[in-house]
Amino acid sequence: MPKNIHFPAAASATSVAPEANRLTLPAVLGVIALPVIAAALAATGMPSSEIVPLLAYSTGIGIAAVLTLSGGRRLIAGLAALVVRATQQ
């Protein structure tokens, strides 16, 4: 009776891709950049009531650009419609 039996289909179905749980430089820089930019703007005298919307709009533009470039046109159209409805109220 063989002792080393290997089932590749069963192993691949339960394993997670190694890239899925790795931290990448763009992900880490994205998390670090917003507080750093907010602190720099606050240090220059910009009121926090203007910093938060500025960073929110900047983040929204970045997300829209990534979705557009990655082919998420339907998703970006839905997001644009949501923003238009939210600003009209």
MODA-V343377 format. One record per residue. N is the residue number from 1. RES is the residue in one small letter. SS is DSSP state (a for helix, b for strand, c for the rest). PHI is phi in degrees with one decimal (999 if undefined). D_LAST is the distance of its C-alpha to the last C-alpha in Angstrom with 1 decimal. Layout:
N_RES_SS_PHI_D_LAST, N_RES_SS_PHI_D_LAST
This chain:
1_m_c_999_73.1, 2_p_c_-70.0_70.7, 3_k_c_-93.8_68.9, 4_n_c_-103.6_66.1, 5_i_c_-99.9_64.1, 6_h_c_-117.1_60.9, 7_f_c_-113.8_58.0, 8_p_a_-65.7_55.7, 9_a_a_-67.2_53.3, 10_a_a_-68.9_52.8, 11_a_a_-69.6_52.4, 12_s_a_-73.3_49.8, 13_a_a_-73.4_47.7, 14_t_a_-99.1_47.4, 15_s_c_-86.4_47.1, 16_v_c_-101.0_44.0, 17_a_c_-61.2_43.8, 18_p_a_-64.6_44.7, 19_e_a_-74.9_41.9, 20_a_a_-69.9_39.2, 21_n_a_-117.9_39.8, 22_r_c_-94.2_40.8, 23_l_c_-82.1_38.9, 24_t_c_-111.7_38.6, 25_l_a_-59.8_38.4, 26_p_a_-61.8_35.0, 27_a_a_-66.6_33.5, 28_v_a_-69.1_35.2, 29_l_a_-65.1_34.3, 30_g_a_-63.5_30.6, 31_v_a_-73.3_30.7, 32_i_a_-80.2_32.8, 33_a_a_-64.6_31.0, 34_l_a_-62.5_27.7, 35_p_a_-65.6_29.5, 36_v_a_-66.9_32.0, 37_i_a_-64.0_29.6, 38_a_a_-62.3_27.7, 39_a_a_-66.4_31.1, 40_a_a_-64.9_32.2, 41_l_a_-67.0_29.2, 42_a_a_-66.6_29.6, 43_a_a_-68.2_33.3, 44_t_c_-84.1_32.8, 45_g_c_104.5_30.8, 46_m_c_-74.4_27.2, 47_p_c_-68.4_25.1, 48_s_a_-65.7_23.6, 49_s_a_-68.3_20.2, 50_e_a_-101.9_20.3, 51_i_a_-68.9_22.3, 52_v_a_-61.6_20.0, 53_p_a_-63.5_17.1, 54_l_a_-60.6_19.8, 55_l_a_-68.6_21.5, 56_a_a_-65.9_18.4, 57_y_a_-66.2_17.6, 58_s_a_-63.1_21.4, 59_t_a_-64.7_21.7, 60_g_a_-61.2_18.9, 61_i_a_-64.7_20.8, 62_g_a_-63.6_24.0, 63_i_a_-64.6_23.0, 64_a_a_-62.3_21.8, 65_a_a_-65.3_25.1, 66_v_a_-65.0_27.1, 67_l_a_-65.4_25.6, 68_t_a_-66.4_26.1, 69_l_a_-70.0_29.6, 70_s_c_-89.0_30.5, 71_g_c_93.5_29.6, 72_g_c_-87.8_26.4, 73_r_a_-66.1_24.9, 74_r_a_-67.4_23.5, 75_l_a_-67.3_21.9, 76_i_a_-68.6_20.4, 77_a_a_-65.9_19.0, 78_g_a_-65.5_17.2, 79_l_a_-65.7_16.0, 80_a_a_-64.1_14.8, 81_a_a_-64.0_12.9, 82_l_a_-65.5_11.3, 83_v_a_-65.5_10.4, 84_v_a_-63.0_9.1, 85_r_a_-63.6_6.8, 86_a_a_-68.6_5.7, 87_t_a_-80.5_5.6, 88_q_a_-82.6_3.8, 89_q_c_-82.6_0.0
